[in-house]
Amino acid sequence: MEQINLEGLGAVQETLVIPLAMRALDCRSKKPILNDKLAEELYQKIRYDQEKFSPKKSPSYYGCLVRARYFDAEVVRQAEALHAAGKRFVTINAGCGLDTRGERIADRTYGARHFDMDFPNVIQVRQQLFKEAKDMIGGNLLDEAWIKTIATELDAETHVIVCIEGVFAYLNQIEIQQALTHLHEAFAGRCTVIFDALSRAWAKRSRQHDTLKHMEANFAEGVDSEADILRLVPSARFIRKTPIIDLMAEVWWVAKLMRLNQKIRLNTSIFTFEL
């Protein structure tokens, strides 16, 4: 089987291998957390420099898996609420990498249309790997073009549920503001966005991170609380915040100890906002 080489995609783009490799490792474990069988299939079809990164059951392993599981559950929760209210909606995975969220949630989102968006060179890889390369959009998260592409496919009543997973860690607050503002301007009053963000303190420690320290990408600025987001996008409405350490504690005993330290507990959180 000929493998697709991921080298040369770009420093940030190449980090897409981290969650894919973690999900593949999880799928092979005796007690899988996510059990993403498609991720295991995709992982066998790619090639990359394993001196930069090779998956193992590190803190990031548990973090990646529970984060993905939570994002899936949060999308489904939002979908259930919209469906119960009789509202049309679509789901969007922005900065999708080689994530398989669309496939994982398909049978729980009432047949809603799903869009995957990432840099054009990442989308090209997705199109080679996925059997049905539909609703995949190449673009830059910070530009409006990809949002306008989706908006032209929707009517003015359709709600959007947007996931931005593992992306904001590489953006500063001005860039985060730009990304969220574009979504608000296009879908005001009918957009739910779910994203994870590092604290400012943890964002300064890229070279101490158990996986990123081997790669070229670096964390950016960080977000400490929902107040930071409300300052950037005053029109946003805060829904909930969930520390990833709390989720890790459900599957890894070490995290139960780590969460006792409040600074560590709030290193990385997942936020849900309405725009």
C-alpha positions in Angstrom: 0.0 0.0 0.0 1.4 3.4 -1.1 1.4 5.8 1.8 0.8 9.6 1.7 3.8 11.6 2.9 2.8 14.3 5.4 6.2 16.0 5.4 6.3 19.5 4.1 2.7 20.5 4.9 3.9 23.3 7.2 4.8 23.5 10.9 1.3 23.9 12.2 -0.3 21.6 9.6 2.1 18.7 10.5 0.7 18.7 14.0 -2.4 17.0 12.6 -0.5 13.7 12.9 -0.6 14.0 16.7 -4.3 13.4 17.4 -4.6 11.0 14.5 -1.8 8.8 15.9 -3.2 9.0 19.4 -6.7 7.9 18.2 -5.0 5.0 16.2 -3.1 3.9 19.3 -6.3 4.1 21.4 -8.1 1.9 18.9 -5.5 -0.8 19.3 -5.7 -0.7 23.1 -7.6 -3.2 25.3 -9.7 -0.5 26.8 -10.2 2.2 24.1 -11.5 5.6 25.1 -12.7 6.8 21.7 -12.4 3.6 19.6 -12.1 5.5 16.3 -11.6 2.6 13.9 -11.5 4.9 10.9 -8.6 6.8 12.5 -6.6 3.5 12.7 -7.3 2.9 9.0 -6.1 6.4 8.0 -3.0 6.2 10.2 -1.9 3.2 8.2 -2.1 5.2 5.0 0.2 8.0 6.0 4.0 8.5 6.3 5.8 11.0 8.5 9.1 11.4 10.4 8.6 9.4 13.5 11.7 10.9 15.0 9.6 14.1 15.4 6.7 12.3 17.0 5.8 8.7 17.8 2.6 8.0 19.8 2.7 6.7 23.3 0.4 6.8 26.4 1.6 10.2 27.6 -0.6 12.9 29.2 -1.3 14.2 25.7 -2.6 10.8 24.7 -5.3 11.0 27.3 -5.9 14.7 26.7 -6.4 14.2 22.9 -8.8 11.3 23.4 -11.1 12.8 26.0 -11.0 16.2 24.2 -12.3 14.5 21.0 -14.9 12.6 23.0 -16.1 15.7 24.7 -16.3 17.7 21.4 -18.4 14.9 19.9 -20.7 14.9 22.9 -21.0 18.7 22.9 -21.9 18.8 19.2 -24.5 16.1 19.8 -25.9 18.0 22.8 -26.3 21.1 20.7 -27.8 19.1 17.8 -30.4 17.5 20.1 -31.4 20.9 21.4 -31.8 22.4 17.9 -33.6 19.3 16.6 -36.0 19.4 19.6 -36.7 23.0 18.8 -37.5 22.2 15.2 -34.5 24.2 13.8 -32.3 23.3 10.9 -28.6 23.1 11.5 -25.3 22.0 10.0 -22.0 21.0 11.7 -18.6 22.4 10.8 -15.2 21.0 11.8 -12.9 24.0 11.3 -9.2 23.2 11.3 -10.2 19.6 11.0 -6.8 18.1 10.1 -7.4 14.4 9.6 -10.2 14.2 12.2 -13.1 11.9 11.6 -15.7 13.8 13.6 -18.2 13.9 10.8 -18.2 10.1 10.6 -18.3 9.6 14.4 -21.3 11.8 15.0 -23.2 11.1 11.7 -25.8 8.8 13.3 -26.5 11.2 16.2 -27.0 14.5 14.4 -30.3 13.7 12.6 -28.8 13.6 9.1 -27.4 17.2 9.3 -24.9 18.2 6.7 -21.3 18.2 7.9 -18.5 20.5 6.6 -14.7 19.9 7.1 -12.4 22.9 6.7 -8.6 23.3 6.8 -5.7 24.7 4.9 -5.9 23.8 1.2 -2.9 21.4 1.4 -4.5 19.6 4.3 -7.8 19.2 2.5 -5.9 17.8 -0.5 -4.6 15.0 1.8 -8.0 14.4 3.2 -9.4 14.1 -0.3 -6.8 11.4 -1.0 -7.6 9.5 2.2 -11.3 9.7 2.6 -13.5 7.6 0.3 -16.2 10.3 0.0 -14.4 13.6 -0.3 -17.5 15.8 -0.1 -18.1 19.2 1.7 -14.4 19.6 2.3 -13.3 23.3 2.1 -9.8 24.6 1.8 -9.0 28.0 3.4 -7.5 29.9 6.2 -9.4 30.0 9.5 -8.6 33.7 9.8 -10.1 34.6 6.4 -13.8 35.1 5.6 -13.7 33.2 2.3 -14.4 29.8 3.7 -17.3 31.0 5.8 -18.8 32.7 2.8 -18.5 29.5 0.9 -20.6 27.7 3.5 -23.0 30.6 4.0 -24.0 30.5 0.3 -25.0 26.8 0.8 -27.4 27.7 3.7 -30.6 29.7 4.1 -30.8 32.5 6.7 -32.6 30.3 9.2 -30.0 27.4 9.4 -28.0 27.3 12.5 -24.3 26.3 12.5 -22.4 24.3 15.2 -18.7 25.0 14.7 -15.9 22.9 16.3 -12.4 24.5 16.4 -10.4 21.8 18.1 -6.6 22.0 18.8 -6.3 25.2 16.8 -6.5 28.2 19.0 -3.4 27.1 20.9 -1.4 28.3 17.8 -3.2 31.7 17.5 -2.8 34.9 19.5 -5.8 36.6 20.9 -6.1 39.0 18.0 -6.3 36.1 15.6 -8.8 34.3 17.9 -10.9 37.5 17.9 -10.7 37.6 14.1 -11.8 34.0 13.6 -14.8 34.4 16.0 -15.8 37.8 14.7 -16.0 36.5 11.1 -18.3 33.7 12.3 -20.5 36.1 14.2 -20.8 38.5 11.3 -21.9 35.6 9.0 -24.2 33.7 11.4 -25.1 36.1 14.2 -27.8 34.6 16.5 -27.5 31.2 14.9 -24.0 30.0 15.7 -22.7 27.8 18.4 -18.9 27.5 18.6 -17.0 25.0 20.6 -13.2 25.4 21.0 -10.3 24.5 23.3 -7.7 27.0 24.5 -4.6 26.9 26.6 -4.0 29.2 29.6 -1.5 31.9 29.1 1.0 30.2 31.5 0.8 26.9 29.6 1.0 28.5 26.2 4.5 29.8 27.2 5.8 26.2 27.6 5.7 24.7 24.1 9.2 23.2 24.5 8.1 21.4 27.7 5.0 19.9 26.1 5.4 16.1 25.8 4.6 15.9 22.1 5.0 19.4 20.6 8.6 19.8 21.9 9.7 17.4 19.1 8.0 19.5 16.3 8.5 22.9 14.8 5.2 24.5 15.8 4.9 26.6 18.9 1.9 27.6 21.1 0.9 31.3 20.9 -0.7 33.5 23.6 -3.4 31.6 25.5 -6.8 32.3 27.0 -7.3 32.2 30.8 -11.1 32.4 31.0 -14.4 33.2 29.3 -13.8 36.8 30.3 -11.0 37.0 27.7 -13.3 35.8 25.0 -16.1 38.2 26.0 -13.6 41.1 25.9 -12.6 40.1 22.4 -16.2 39.4 21.2 -18.6 41.3 23.5 -21.7 40.0 21.6 -20.8 36.4 22.4 -22.8 34.5 25.1 -20.9 32.2 27.3 -22.5 28.7 27.8 -19.9 26.5 29.6 -16.3 25.8 30.3 -14.8 22.4 31.0 -11.2 21.8 32.1 -9.7 18.9 30.1 -8.0 17.7 33.3 -11.4 16.9 34.7 -12.2 14.8 31.6 -8.8 13.1 31.8 -9.5 12.2 35.4 -12.4 10.0 34.2 -9.9 7.7 32.4 -6.5 8.2 34.0 -5.8 8.0 37.7 -2.8 10.4 37.5 -5.1 13.2 36.4 -7.1 12.8 39.6 -4.1 14.0 41.4 -3.2 16.6 38.8 -6.6 18.3 39.1 -6.0 19.0 42.8 -3.6 21.8 41.7 -5.9 24.6 40.4 -3.2 26.0 38.0 -2.7 22.6 36.4 -6.4 22.0 36.3 -7.0 25.1 34.3 -4.1 24.6 31.9 -6.4 23.7 29.0 -10.2 24.1 28.8 -13.0 23.6 26.3 -15.4 26.5 25.9 -18.9 26.7 24.3 -20.2 30.1 23.2 -23.1 31.3 21.2 -22.3 34.1 18.7 
